[in-house]
Amino acid sequence: MPDGRSSSPETKKPLIYLNNAATSWPKPPGVIAAIQQSLSLPVFGSGRTTGTQGEDYISLAREKIAAFLGAEPPEHIVFSAHATDSLNILISGFIQKFYTEQQTSGSDSGCHVLTTALDHNSVLRPLHELKKRHSSSGFQLEIISFDDQCSIRPEMIEAAIRPDTRLMVLSHGSNVLGSLQDIHSIGKILHDHGIFFIVDGAQTAGHIKINLSDLPVDAFVFTGHKALLGLPGTGGFYLRDPERIAPVRFGGTGTSSFSLDHPPEMPERFEIGTQNYPGLAALAAGVAFIEEKGLSAIEEQSMRQTSFIIRELCKEPNITIYNKHPDLPVIAFNINGLANDDVGFILARGYNIIARTGLHCAPLVHNEIDGGKGCVRLSLSVFTTDEECRVAAEAIREIARHANRPVSTA
Ligand SMILES: Cc1ncc(COP(=O)(O)O)c(C=O)c1O
């Protein structure tokens, strides 16, 4: 085990970490070694240093992640602080460009934007903010709901499109329900209507095969610290046509330094300041680990374990599972009669099992599934063992059986 998994002092039970959709743990030994290695010599990066001995970790990571996601050319991969940062850059940059062009052309044709009830606050909040800022200039936000398969069907998108629809932002994989969206079919429809398509891949990159050369998406967002097994504070996006997004942040790039105009070239157009190169070395090592294990082997293991836990939880009639057939290793449930945060507390204190409870930063999902109360979420990683799944399922079943018992007043 590549980590310091320890027993809880209260339970003496070994720690079982099932909160990998929030941030993955443990990290592969190669990831930890890469951070140490990257700090062992001064960083080398063209334009910024004169050294020749160190590695250019940033370019290496860019090439690694571009090849992993099937993204061409590698310079169209932009690194940022996380998926949230990437979504802010893309969403604000698209809307800024749209309104600047409207002003220049003297047109006033409205801006209808689509997203979904499955989306995360890192999509919903930037869009909501823009709606407040631009409501007097025709900005309208439409939120599409999901069907009983936890899915946004392409025909639901087709039905929502209007002549003034400019942008759609869609979560590729739900962080609550674990459902995948058919971004290929949805992207084709959006492109037929000339609509810009941003996909939030925070929950999919590292879990499933993604080949951006084959997908009709304009921008794809990833994060480093979840299934890609890297560090918090790393992530980025792929952008097919940089001209579609106005830069919204400016600063030093180490290039064209005499010019007060920010360089228009990729990736400097969107990458400012000193990059988190130990984090990017870790990201490249995370991807290397996944490649070595094999993405399909990882997916097969995680989904087999996910199905096992779901089958076990289904044996208790007072457990409600919100998606019994997830596409990602994510299980959302409640125990009838117990608040979700109480279940989380009992799991942590009684069993040393780390889950996540509450709204999972995707509030609109909960309006549809649990009346806005939130739920317990288990999420697996490549390091989750069969035994951990067995212990966790048994613990949850035990809690559910106790929740069913009448309270003794003696
Ligand atoms: C679907 C989805 N989008 C975006 C994010 C934000 O990711 P980050 O922590 O990299 O900003 C998350 C993380 O919880 C997520 O699940």
The ligand as an ORCA input file, in Angstrom:
! r2SCAN-3c Opt
* xyz 0 1
  C     -18.453     17.591    -12.167
  C     -17.434     18.460    -11.493
  N     -17.055     19.598    -12.070
  C     -16.134     20.407    -11.514
  C     -15.558     20.103    -10.320
  C     -14.542     21.043     -9.727
  O     -13.276     20.460     -9.779
  P     -11.982     21.219     -9.189
  O     -11.869     20.817     -7.777
  O     -10.842     20.702     -9.996
  O     -12.201     22.658     -9.383
  C     -15.912     18.926     -9.660
  C     -15.304     18.583     -8.344
  O     -15.903     18.255     -7.388
  C     -16.883     18.077    -10.259
  O     -17.269     16.957     -9.670
*
